[in-house]
Amino acid sequence: MAIPQRDTKPLAKSLIARFGSFADVIAASPERLKDVDGVKEATVAALKIVEAAALRLARAKIIGRPALSSWDALLDYCSAAMGRAQTEEFRVLFLDRKNILLADEVHQRGTVDHTPVYPREVVKRALEFGASALILVHNHPSGDPTPSRTDIAMTREIAAAAKALKIELHDHLVIGRGNHASFKALGLL
């Protein structure tokens, strides 16, 4: 579609060699994609359409369903949405009293190793949505999902602020490349 009347296998192989996998190719920024010989605007647009479709399909598996009972689908969605990002993103999943996803919002974007998070703003948004519970999610562009001391301290602050308003913090997930860490599973919540 993007490159008519030409064998695209050499370009596909170049993209995989450069980025490592198909998932990394479609997650790459348009600027990085255009650095590859043979990649033009139409190719970038086609790859970004595939990325958007994949994210919508993954998100469809969690919208309107209890988040805690579709945990694998939730992890798949979070990994697809932010597992390959080059900078840290902090998102909040807002849940109703039946743990059905009300909203998924990127709360902050940061640098390669830090994202500022303000517990007051997280809890304020939860109240605006009428959320009864939260799941916090952020990525580590390094690929290592091990929570930092800062991650742990910030999570405890949000948990305390939410608890004061009877909003439950179910978990905080740290997404790496192909793996994740759960604060709950690690005993940090």
Buried (B, 14 or more C-beta within 10 A) or exposed (E): EBBEEEEBEEBEEBBEEBBEEBBBBBBBEBEBBBEBEEBEEEBBEBBBEEBEEBBEEBBEBBBEBBBBEBBEBBBBBBBBBBBBBEBBBBBBBBBBEEBBBBBBBBBBEBEEEEBEBBBEBBBEBBEEBEBBBBBBBBBBBEEEBEBEEEBBEBBBBBBEBBEEEEBBBBBBBBBBBEEBBBBEEBEBB
